[in-house]
Amino acid sequence: MIKYTMEKKKISTIDKIKNTALKLFNENDTLSISTNHIAKAAAISPGNLYYHFKNKEEIILSLYIDLSQIYSSQKSFEMIRISSNPIKQLQLNFDKMGELFYEYRFLLRDSMVIMALNPSLKELFVKNQQKRILQIQDILEFFVNENILVSSIKQHLEKRARLHWFITSYWQVFASTTGDVTKESIKEAKEVFFEFMIYPYLTTKGKNLLNVIE
């Protein structure tokens, strides 16, 4: 019983630290937030924080892992393949992704700085990036094979997949140069993606699927 209580308390403290850090990072420049700020806002001692995390970089890495796991659990690419309307499912995926990215918006906004200061996070990010680009490439090929996107895009699938990833992942870095990352700026990334990367390449079948009223 004692062991269970201590374990439960430990998990609760970790979640408290991470939730507090996420809020502070989202609302402030990541570099300006220290472990002392996090401990004070979480109403715990710095020593208690250091018991669970060695430094701020470990907290950020843990939050990035959370984001990655939640994203993977949504099975976005699998949902497109089994959907009766893949193009509408793609739109839905972007809406879900937008909500998730807004919740962890500091990771998009400050990604370049965070990776420069955190080699472990950069290594994981690059690994995930390579995986996502391959998944995007596969799903684009699926759209072509299903006659939803025109076959001509097959000529540059790899480059197109990279560009798709760039727009969805780095748009908020651009947006943050002139203001905060907001739900509107995340929505703008979706609009840019579809207007320039998807809609012009829809086949007649793709356009019909897009215009289905559900």
Backbone as a ProteinNet text record, in pm:
[ID]
protein_1_A
[PRIMARY]
MIKYTMEKKKISTIDKIKNTALKLFNENDTLSISTNHIAKAAAISPGNLYYHFKNKEEIILSLYIDLSQIYSSQKSFEMIRISSNPIKQLQLNFDKMGELFYEYRFLLRDSMVIMALNPSLKELFVKNQQKRILQIQDILEFFVNENILVSSIKQHLEKRARLHWFITSYWQVFASTTGDVTKESIKEAKEVFFEFMIYPYLTTKGKNLLNVIE
[TERTIARY]
82.7	0	86.3	192.6	280.6	349.8	396.1	463.4	371.9	245.7	148.1	125.2	113.9	88.7	205.4	328.2	445.7	455.4	426.1	431.2	327	209.1	101.9	140.3	203	246.2	352.7	444.7	551.7	496.9	404.6	344.1	270.9	201.4	126.8	220.9	334.4	430.6	490.4	522.5	575.9	475.5	351.4	247.7	232	241	228.1	341.2	461.2	576.8	559.6	523.1	511.2	396.8	283.8	170	203.7	272.7	312.3	413.3	510.6	613	551.2	459.9	393.8	322.6	253.7	182.7	280.8	387.4	485.6	558.4	595.7	664.6	573.5	446.3	352.6	330.4	331	296.7	416.9	537.5	658.8	762.7	866.9	979.5	1042.2	1065.4	1115.2	1245.2	1334.8	1464.2	1451.4	1343.6	1327.7	1274.9	1231	1173.7	1279.9	1300.9	1399.1	1328.8	1406.1	1348.8	1294	1355.4	1303.6	1165.4	1147.6	1014.9	911.7	950.7	858	824	926.5	904.4	813.6	838.3	756.8	611.8	591.3	455.2	383.4	460	400.8	384.5	431.6	423	497.5	615.9	703	842	927.1	1063.2	1148.7	1252.2	1343.4	1402.4	1430.7	1485	1389.2	1260.7	1158.9	1154.8	1166.8	1169	1290.7	1407.7	1530.6	1531.7	1448.6	1436.4	1379.8	1293	1226	1291.4	1347.4	1410.9	1543.9	1647.8	1780.4	1788.3	1715.3	1721.2	1599	1595.8	1483.5	1476.8	1593.2	1598.6	1528.7	1542	1474.4	1322.9	1276.4	1131.4	1081.4	1154.2	1115.1	1115.9	1217.6	1225	1105.4	1069.1	955	825.4	811	691.9	688	804.8	808.7	771.2	818	782.6	631.8	573.3	427.5	355.8	399.7	339.4	349.4	465.6	487.4	399.5	386.2	305.2	157.2	111.2	-29.5	-55.9	35.6	21.1	15.1	104.8	108.2	-18.1	-71.8	-191	-314.4	-311.5	-425	-433	-322.8	-319.2	-373.8	-324.1	-376	-367.4	-252.7	-233.4	-317.5	-329.1	-412.5	-559.5	-604	-743.7	-777	-681.4	-703.9	-725.2	-643.8	-648.3	-779.5	-839.9	-961.8	-1088.7	-1072.3	-1189	-1260.8	-1392.1	-1470.5	-1453.4	-1402.7	-1376.4	-1240	-1132.2	-996.9	-965.1	-1018.5	-985.6	-1050.2	-1171.4	-1236.1	-1164.3	-1116	-1041.3	-910.6	-848.5	-726.6	-754.2	-866.2	-904.3	-926.9	-995.2	-1021.3	-890.8	-798.1	-668.1	-596.9	-605.7	-540	-602.9	-733.8	-800.3	-753.9	-744.7	-697.6	-551.4	-472.2	-331.7	-316.4	-402.3	-397.8	-425.4	-523	-554	-436.4	-374.6	-260.5	-140.7	-113.9	-0.6	-21.1	-146.1	-170.7	-145.7	-182.1	-160.9	-12.1	71.5	216.5	286.3	228.2	271.4	414.2	466.6	602.8	703.7	672.5	763.3	774	667.4	670.9	735.8	697	745.2	896.4	946.6	1087.3	1169.5	1122.4	1185.5	1333.4	1371.8	1510.4	1602.3	1559.8	1640	1646.5	1532.8	1526.2	1617.8	1615.7	1699.9	1847.5	1879.4	2019.3	2076.1	1990.1	2033.7	2013.7	1944.2	1908.8	1935.7	2057.5	2093.7	2004.7	1962.1	1876.9	1743	1687.4	1560.6	1579.1	1689.6	1714.8	1724.6	1793.5	1808.5	1673.2	1587.1	1454.1	1367.8	1378.5	1301.2	1337.7	1466.8	1511.7	1462.4	1467.3	1418.9	1269.8	1192.2	1048.4	1020.8	1100.5	1082.5	1100.5	1203.4	1226.9	1111.1	1059.2	946.6	822.3	793.3	673.3	680.5	796.6	810.5	782.8	831	803.2	654.4	589.9	446.2	367.4	409.3	343.3	360.2	479.5	506.2	417.6	404.6	320.3	174.1	128.2	-13.4	-42.1	55.1	38	25.7	109.1	101.6	-33	-82.1	-214.3	-321.7	-314.2	-412.4	-407.5	-287.5	-274	-332.5	-299.6	-348.5	-500	-556.8	-702.7	-770.1	-689.5	-740.5	-804.6	-747.9	-794.7	-705.6	-576.2	-482.3	-429.5	-396.3	-351.3	-219	-199	-81.7	48.9	41.9	163.6	245.9	184	259.7	355	339.1	429.4	573.3	589.9	723.8	814.5	754.6	834.9	776.2	744	677.6	762.6	890.3	976.4	988.8	1012.4	1023.3	890.8	781.9	649.8	622.6	661.1	641.2	720.5	841.8	923.3	859.4	805.6	740.2	614.7	540	421.1	462.2	568.1	615.9	662.2	732	784.2	671.4	566.9	454.9	388.5	362.9	289.7	374.6	505.9	591.4	661.1	688.8	768.5	692.4	566.5	488.2	481.8	474.7	460.8	590.5	704.3	829.7	821.5	771.1	751.2	649.1	537.4	431.2	479.2	567.3	613.3	705.1	756	843.8	766.1	636.1	553.8	445.8	441.4	340	340.6	237.7	227.8	174.3	205.9	142.9	1.5	-96.5	-236.6	-312.8	-435.6	-519.9	-540.5	-542.2	-561.6	-439.2	-319	-199	-186	-231.3	-230.8	-334.1	-449	-551.4	-500.8	-424.4	-368.6	-276.3	-197.1	-107.4	-188.1	-299.4	-386.2	-440.5	-484.5	-541.1	-437.1	-315.1	-206.8	-177.1	-170	-139.8	-241.6	-369.5	-472.6	-484.7	-475.1	-494.9	-386.2	-263.3	-152.3	-96.8	-123.1	-62.1	-161.9	-289.5	-389.2	-493.5	-566.8	-679.3	-643	-529.7	-499.4	-472.3	-449.3	-411.1	-519.1	-637.8	-748	-798	-827.4	-893.7	-1042.8	-1117.5	-1262.7	-1319.1	-1268.1	-1311.6	-1278.2	-1157.2	-1116.2	-1204.5	-1238.8	-1325.9	-1464.7	-1513.1	-1644.9	-1644.7	-1536.9	-1524.6	-1518.3	-1448.9	-1434	-1567.6	-1654.5	-1782.9	-1896	-1864.9	-1966.4	-2008.6	-2137.6	-2189.9	-2217.1	-2153.2	-2170	-2236.4
-120.5	0	125.7	125.6	242	264.6	151.5	161.4	220.1	177.6	228.4	377.4	420.2	561.2	647.5	601.2	677.1	684.4	575.2	572.5	665.5	665.4	752.5	898.8	930.2	1066.9	1110.4	1019.3	1049.2	1082.6	1002.2	1027.2	1161.2	1188.9	1313.5	1433.6	1423.4	1533.6	1555.4	1448	1459.1	1529.6	1487.5	1550.7	1697.8	1727.8	1866.3	1952	1898.8	1970.9	1993.7	1889.6	1899.6	1991.4	1981.2	2068.1	2214.4	2239.3	2376.2	2428.8	2346.6	2387.1	2416.1	2331.5	2350.8	2485.6	2518.5	2646.7	2763.8	2754.6	2863.5	2877.5	2766.4	2771.1	2829.3	2791.5	2841.8	2991.6	3039.8	3180.2	3273.5	3216.4	3296.9	3242.1	3320.4	3268.9	3154.3	3042.2	2923.3	2949.7	3028.4	3054.7	3133.9	3209.8	3294.8	3218.5	3095.3	3016	2920.5	2928	2841.8	2733.8	2639.4	2537.3	2599.4	2707.5	2776.2	2835.3	2891.7	2944.1	2831.7	2718.3	2605	2553.1	2536.6	2486.2	2579.7	2710.6	2808.2	2803.7	2800.2	2798.3	2667.5	2559.8	2429.9	2412	2509.9	2507.4	2387.8	2362.2	2257.7	2317.2	2250.4	2298.7	2265.9	2345.5	2312.4	2172.4	2132.6	1999.7	1890.2	1913.5	1815.9	1804.4	1918.2	1916.3	1839.1	1866	1801	1651.6	1610.3	1467.4	1393.3	1463	1401.7	1437.3	1557.7	1602.9	1670.3	1633.1	1688.5	1836.3	1876.2	2014.9	2046.3	2168	2212	2134.8	2100.3	2028.3	1892.8	1827	1698.2	1714.8	1824.7	1851.3	1873.2	1953.8	1982.2	1854.1	1772.2	1645.7	1557.1	1552.5	1471.3	1522.4	1654.1	1712.4	1681.8	1685.2	1651.2	1504.7	1417.1	1275.9	1257.8	1332.7	1327.7	1367.4	1478.2	1525.6	1419	1359.7	1258.5	1136.1	1094.9	977	1002.7	1121.4	1155.3	1159.6	1221.5	1228.9	1089.5	1002.7	866.4	789.6	813.8	741.8	777.9	894.8	935.7	856	789.8	705.1	778.2	898.4	984.9	922.1	864.2	808.1	683	602.7	482.7	519	624.5	668.4	713.3	776.3	819.2	698.2	597.2	479.2	401.7	401.2	322.3	406.5	536.7	625.1	610.7	626.9	626.4	757.8	860	989.5	1039	990.9	1023	1172.4	1249.1	1391.7	1464.7	1424.6	1483.4	1439	1314.3	1264.7	1341.5	1377.1	1457	1591.8	1652.7	1780.2	1763.4	1656.7	1628.8	1606.2	1534.7	1511.7	1643.2	1736.4	1865.8	1941.9	1930.8	1998.1	1939.7	1808	1742.8	1777.5	1776.4	1811.2	1955.6	2043.3	2184	2202.3	2129.2	2136.5	2088.6	1980.2	1924.1	2019	2073.4	2164.5	2292.7	2335.4	2455.2	2426.7	2308.3	2270.3	2268.4	2229.9	2223.5	2328.3	2443.3	2540.5	2591.7	2590.5	2639.5	2553.3	2424.1	2333.9	2368.5	2420.1	2464.2	2601.5	2689.3	2827.8	2837.4	2762.5	2773.3	2652.1	2579.2	2451.2	2464.1	2568.3	2582.5	2604.1	2689.8	2719.2	2597.3	2532.6	2416	2305.3	2278.9	2172.9	2208.7	2336.1	2379.3	2357	2368.8	2355.6	2215.8	2130.6	1999.1	1891.2	1839.3	1740.1	1615.5	1574.1	1454.7	1477.8	1598	1630.4	1641.4	1704	1717.3	1580.5	1488.9	1354	1286	1299.9	1239.6	1309.9	1442.2	1519.7	1479.6	1469.1	1431.8	1292	1201.1	1065.2	1066.4	1142.2	1152.2	1221.3	1322.7	1395.8	1303.6	1221.8	1127.6	1029.6	985.2	892.5	958.9	1081.1	1151.1	1180.8	1220.6	1251.7	1127.5	1012.8	887.5	854.8	881	856.1	948.6	1073.6	1168.6	1125.2	1083.7	1036.1	916.6	825	707.1	745.3	841.8	877.5	957.2	1033.9	1103.5	1002.4	899.7	794.2	721.8	705.1	644.8	729.9	860.1	950.9	941.8	929.9	916.4	783.4	676.9	543.6	532.9	610.7	611.5	712.4	773.7	871.1	991.6	1032.4	1150.8	1270.3	1244	1345.8	1304.4	1404.1	1376.5	1300.2	1216.7	1128.6	1205.2	1327	1402.5	1434.9	1437.2	1470.7	1358.3	1240.7	1129	1158	1254	1285.8	1340.4	1405.6	1468.7	1437.6	1313.5	1277	1308.4	1276.3	1296.9	1446.1	1528.1	1672.3	1730	1681.6	1729.6	1690.9	1570.9	1526.7	1614.3	1650	1737.5	1874.7	1924.5	2055.8	2050.8	1943	1926	1931.9	1858.7	1856.6	1995.6	2064.7	2197.4	2293.7	2293.5	2385.3	2354.4	2227.9	2192.3	2204.8	2188.4	2186.9	2319	2397.1	2517.7	2648.6	2637.3	2758.6	2844.2	2780	2855.5	2926.2	2875.6	2948.1	3081	3075	3195.8	3288.2	3232	3312.5	3382.7	3318.8	3376.1	3496.3	3516.3	3631.2	3762.5	3754	3875	3878.1	3775.2	3770.8	3635.6	3612.6	3487	3376.1	3253.1	3138.1	3127.9	3134.8	3134.8	3026.2	3005.2	2909.9	2957.9	3090	3145.8	3119.1	3130.7	3106.6	2958.1	2871.7	2728.3	2696.9	2762.7	2745.4	2796.9	2904.8	2960.9	2860.8	2787.6	2686.4	2580.2	2540.5	2442.7	2498.2	2623.7	2684.9	2694.6	2733	2741.9	2604.2	2505.6	2370	2320.8	2334.6	2282.5	2366.5	2498.2	2584.5	2567.3	2543.5	2538	2397.2	2304.2	2172.1	2060.6	2085.6	1980.5	2018.3	2125.7	2159.7	2169.4	2229.7	2241.1	2106.6	2002.4	1873.9	1766.7	1807.9	1713.3	1668.8	1542.7	1490.5	1520.8	1482.8	1499	1421.5	1301.2	1221.8	1293.3	1348.6	1420.1	1540.5	1614.6	1731.2	1688.9	1579.1	1529.5	1488.9	1423.1	1384.5	1508.1	1609.7	1731.9	1802.2	1791.6	1863.1	1782.9	1663.4	1583.3	1652.2	1668	1729.2	1618.1	1631.4	1527.1	1584.5
0	0	0	81	87.7	-46.3	-105.9	-234.7	-340.4	-340.5	-436.9	-417.4	-292.7	-262.4	-308.4	-282.3	-323.5	-475.2	-542.4	-688.6	-747.2	-690.4	-737.5	-719.2	-605.8	-578.6	-677.3	-709.3	-803.3	-941	-988.6	-1119.1	-1118.9	-1012.9	-1000.7	-1004.7	-938.9	-937.4	-1075.7	-1145.3	-1281.6	-1372.7	-1365.6	-1447.5	-1411.7	-1283.9	-1239.2	-1295.5	-1290.7	-1345.1	-1495.1	-1565.9	-1711.1	-1752.3	-1684.8	-1717.8	-1690.6	-1580.4	-1546.5	-1647.1	-1681.2	-1777.6	-1913.6	-1955.7	-2084.8	-2089.2	-1982.7	-1975.9	-1981	-1905.3	-1902.5	-2035.4	-2095.2	-2224.7	-2332.6	-2329.6	-2429.8	-2417.5	-2294.6	-2269.7	-2270.1	-2272.3	-2267.2	-2363.6	-2385.6	-2461.4	-2383.7	-2451	-2381.9	-2307	-2367.9	-2306	-2176.2	-2162.2	-2043.2	-1922.3	-1942.6	-1833.4	-1777.4	-1648	-1582.4	-1500.4	-1450.8	-1363.2	-1235.2	-1189.7	-1070.6	-1096.5	-1215.4	-1252.1	-1250.3	-1306.4	-1314.8	-1176	-1093	-956.8	-878	-889.2	-815.9	-863.6	-994.9	-1048.8	-1015.1	-1002.1	-968	-817.7	-741.8	-595	-535.7	-590.2	-535.6	-518.9	-445.8	-425.7	-548.1	-575.2	-685.1	-670.2	-544.6	-521	-563.5	-540.4	-581.9	-733.7	-800.5	-947.4	-997.4	-937.2	-982.4	-950	-859.2	-831.1	-952.1	-1026.5	-1141.4	-1274.5	-1284.7	-1408.7	-1375.4	-1449	-1421.3	-1456.1	-1558.7	-1605.3	-1691.7	-1740.6	-1823.8	-1954.7	-2008.9	-2135.3	-2125.4	-2011.6	-1992.4	-1991.1	-1934.5	-1931.6	-2074.2	-2150	-2288.6	-2371.4	-2352.6	-2426	-2391.3	-2264.4	-2221.3	-2283.5	-2293.5	-2355.2	-2504.9	-2569.1	-2711.1	-2734	-2646.1	-2656.4	-2638.9	-2545.7	-2526.7	-2654.8	-2713.8	-2838.6	-2947	-2962.1	-3065.3	-3044	-2918.5	-2888	-2912.5	-2877	-2902.2	-3052.2	-3126.1	-3271.6	-3332.3	-3289.9	-3343.5	-3308.5	-3188.9	-3144.3	-3226.1	-3291.7	-3374.6	-3504.5	-3541.3	-3661.4	-3784.3	-3803.4	-3910.1	-4048.4	-4079.3	-4212.8	-4234.6	-4130	-4139.4	-4159.2	-4091.2	-4102.1	-4243.7	-4311	-4449.4	-4539.7	-4522	-4609.3	-4596.2	-4478.3	-4458.7	-4471.3	-4491.1	-4498.2	-4632.6	-4628.3	-4752.3	-4828.4	-4759.6	-4822.3	-4774.7	-4837.4	-4791.2	-4787	-4881.9	-4885.3	-4767.4	-4729.9	-4612.7	-4484.8	-4484.5	-4369.2	-4353.5	-4465.3	-4460.3	-4394.7	-4430.2	-4367.7	-4217.9	-4181.7	-4040.9	-3964.8	-4027.5	-3965.3	-3935.5	-4029.6	-4009.8	-3893.6	-3878.7	-3766.8	-3633.1	-3626.5	-3504	-3477.1	-3582.9	-3570	-3523.9	-3575.1	-3534.9	-3386.7	-3334.9	-3192.7	-3109.2	-3152.4	-3080.1	-3086.5	-3203.9	-3219.4	-3138.8	-3126.8	-3045.8	-2898.3	-2855.1	-2715	-2680.9	-2778.5	-2758.1	-2846.2	-2859.4	-2959.1	-2940	-2818.2	-2798.1	-2873	-2890.8	-2960.4	-3108.1	-3166.2	-3304.9	-3314.5	-3224.4	-3227	-3205.7	-3110.1	-3070.4	-3111.9	-3210.8	-3245.7	-3279.7	-3354.7	-3396	-3275.4	-3184.8	-3065.5	-2974.5	-2955.6	-2868	-2917.4	-3046.6	-3101.6	-3093.8	-3109.6	-3102	-2962.4	-2861.7	-2722.8	-2665.6	-2741	-2688.3	-2794.1	-2800	-2901.3	-2898.8	-2780.2	-2769.6	-2837.9	-2818.4	-2882.4	-3033.9	-3076.2	-3219.8	-3286.2	-3221.8	-3276.7	-3293.5	-3192.3	-3199.3	-3303.1	-3309.1	-3406.5	-3548.9	-3576.7	-3710.8	-3746.5	-3651	-3673.7	-3706	-3628.2	-3653.7	-3786.6	-3816.6	-3942.3	-4062.4	-4060.7	-4170.8	-4184.6	-4071.5	-4072	-4129.5	-4086.5	-4133.7	-4282.8	-4331.2	-4473.4	-4557.5	-4513.8	-4584.9	-4580.8	-4466.1	-4455	-4546.6	-4555.1	-4643.7	-4788.4	-4822.2	-4958.7	-4992.8	-4899.4	-4921.3	-4938.2	-4859.1	-4865.6	-4992.8	-5040.2	-5167.9	-5282.1	-5275.7	-5377.3	-5369.5	-5247.4	-5229.1	-5295.2	-5277.7	-5339.4	-5491.4	-5544.9	-5690.6	-5736.7	-5666.7	-5704.4	-5692.6	-5600.9	-5584	-5677.3	-5766.2	-5863.1	-5794.5	-5682	-5610.2	-5643.8	-5660.7	-5707.2	-5843.7	-5925.9	-6061.9	-6060.9	-6159.5	-6164.4	-6185.8	-6238.1	-6269.2	-6144.1	-6027.5	-5906.5	-5866.4	-5927.6	-5897	-5938.8	-6030.3	-6079.4	-5969.3	-5870.4	-5765.3	-5627.2	-5604	-5478.5	-5356	-5362.6	-5245.9	-5212.6	-5313.9	-5290.7	-5243.2	-5300.8	-5259.8	-5114.9	-5075.9	-4937.5	-4841.9	-4881.1	-4796.6	-4782.8	-4892.9	-4888.6	-4802.7	-4811.6	-4727.1	-4580.3	-4546.5	-4408.5	-4364.6	-4453.2	-4420.7	-4385.6	-4466.7	-4442.1	-4308.5	-4282	-4160.8	-4035.1	-4047.5	-3929.2	-3900.1	-4003	-3982	-4005.8	-4039.8	-4062.8	-3936.9	-3820.7	-3696.2	-3656.1	-3702	-3681.8	-3755.6	-3878.3	-3957.8	-3892.2	-3848.6	-3788.5	-3662.5	-3587.4	-3460.6	-3478.9	-3601.4	-3624.6	-3626.3	-3647.6	-3652.4	-3544	-3461.8	-3356.5	-3287.7	-3209.4	-3137.3	-3227	-3189.2	-3253.6	-3198	-3285.2	-3243.8	-3317.6	-3277.7	-3349.5	-3492.9	-3510.1	-3643.8	-3732.5	-3675.2	-3755.8	-3791.2	-3701.6	-3730.6	-3838.4	-3830.9	-3934.1	-4068.7	-4064.9	-4187.8	-4256.3	-4177.1	-4234.1	-4308	-4249.9	-4315.2	-4446.2	-4444.9	-4564.9	-4675.4	-4639.5	-4737.6	-4795.5	-4708.5	-4752	-4854.1	-4822.8	-4912.7	-5039.2	-5025.8	-5141.5	-5246.7	-5201	-5296.2	-5319.8	-5228.4	-5239.5	-5271.5	-5248.1	-5268.4	-5373.1	-5351.4	-5438.7	-5586.8	-5624.8	-5768.9	-5836.7	-5757.9	-5814.1	-5798.8	-5758.7	-5745.5	-5882.6	-5893.7	-6013.7	-6002.8	-6104.5	-6097.4	-5979.1	-5958.3	-5843.8	-5713.6	-5705.7	-5584.7	-5557	-5663.1	-5646.8	-5601.3	-5654.8	-5613.2	-5466	-5422.4	-5282.1	-5192.8	-5240.2	-5162.7	-5143.4	-5243.7	-5240.1	-5177.5	-5129.3	-5062.5	-4933.9	-4914.7	-4793.1	-4690.8	-4575.2	-4472.6	-4348.1
[MASK]
++++++++++++++++++++++++++++++++++++++++++++++++++++++++++++++++++++++++++++++++++++++++++++++++++++++++++++++++++++++++++++++++++++++++++++++++++++++++++++++++++++++++++++++++++++++++++++++++++++++++++++++++++++++

